[in-house]
């Protein structure tokens, strides 16, 4: 979860908050037509020199594994909303985000 107004990003796993970080893009607005990157941190301004990796991306830092049930909403979900989605015993995946 991330809130532009508060600049707070939180990571949730199985309905539990496992990490949070303040000061993340506070006040930033995501423009229409933008994109989201999952599994890769952008570092610097220079290309990696590896085909398929855009400028500033390092293939050595890429996520390796599976991501399933990724959803995104156009609002910040409350802690209660997130916990309830996780408690649906596999049915939470039927709930889709309003963006992704």
C-alpha positions, 0 to 999 in steps of 0.5 A, spaced: 500 500 500 502 507 498 499 513 500 501 519 496 498 524 501 502 521 507 508 518 503 507 511 506 509 505 503 507 498 506 508 491 504 503 486 506 503 478 506 497 474 508 493 479 511 499 482 515 503 488 515 510 486 514 514 492 513 513 500 512 517 505 509 515 513 510 517 518 505 516 515 499 514 519 493 510 524 498 505 528 494 507 525 488 501 524 483 501 518 478 499 521 471 494 518 466 497 513 462 503 511 466 506 505 468 508 500 474 514 496 474 514 490 479 520 486 480 525 491 478 528 497 482 531 503 477 538 505 479 541 511 476 541 513 469 545 509 465 543 503 461 545 496 463 548 494 457 543 488 457 538 487 451 531 487 454 533 491 460 531 499 459 536 504 461 537 504 469 535 497 470 540 492 472 538 484 471 542 482 477 537 486 481 531 483 478 526 479 482 526 471 480 520 468 482 512 468 481 507 473 482 500 472 482 494 475 484 497 482 483 491 488 484 491 495 484 486 500 487 485 507 485 485 509 493 488 506 499 485 500 502 484 500 510 488 495 514 481 492 515 480 491 508 487 488 506 486 483 512 479 481 510 481 480 503 486 475 506 482 472 510 477 469 504 480 463 504 482 463 497 476 467 495 480 474 496 483 473 489 476 474 486 476 481 488 479 485 483 483 492 484 480 498 480 486 499 476 489 492 475 
